[in-house]
Amino acid sequence: MKSIYIKPPKFVRFLFKDFIWENSKDEILITIDDGPFPDITSQILSVLNSNKVKALFFVTGKNVKENFILFEQVIDAGHFVANHSFNHSRKMSKMELEELRKEIISAESMISFKSNFLKLFRPPYGKINFAMKSALKELNYKVMMWSLLSEDYLGDFEIVKRNIEKFLSKNSIIVFHNNPKSGKIIEASLEYTFNLAEKRGYKIGSTVNF
């Protein structure tokens, strides 16, 4: 599946209609991919806390292993966590079944013992195919995609503003990133989103509804 859709089109949603594309309630869901990373995770937690927002962090097993204290801080702050694979490989959609299982299960073993863990999966780079879909189903995962990709990984706040302004809706699932590519603009990106949601009368969800 093409991974650069800011707002995935109807035909993609039809092909993968059992995936989660938007919140089931009229609440915006903030999702944050890739981390945890030093410094950036703390910035994100600070902004979320000051705005009283709970988010869903799609973490990678590798980054949890390397930054476990930061992962614990995410949990202690009351946020949810879910599976974003172990290595965040660009080649995951081309892996054989056993390798796919290993990527998923290895990441799960790092995070599933926490009560905040949700058995949701977001494929790295948004790339997924029917083989991966089958493997995830076998492992009892639901796949959560998005209805709004912020593109914060481009490091350009003006692009994020444009995307949020154009596509934000009352039940959006928005993707932000917890990595060095987005680090310089992540605080401003989140604040802009929260302010725009308030201006439009949209609610930022404090729980995960799907």
Buried (B, 14 or more C-beta within 10 A) or exposed (E): BEBEBBBBEEEBBEEBEEBBBBBEBEBBBBBBBBBBBBEBBEBBBEBBEEBEBBBBBBBBBBBBEEBEEBBEBBBEBEBBBBBBBBBBBEEBBEBEEEBBBBBBBBBBEBBBEEEBBBEBBBBBBBBBEEBBBEBBEEBEBBBBBBBBBBBBBBBEBEBBBEBBEEBBBBBBBBBBBBBBBBBBBBBBBBEBBBEBBEEEEBEBBEEBEB
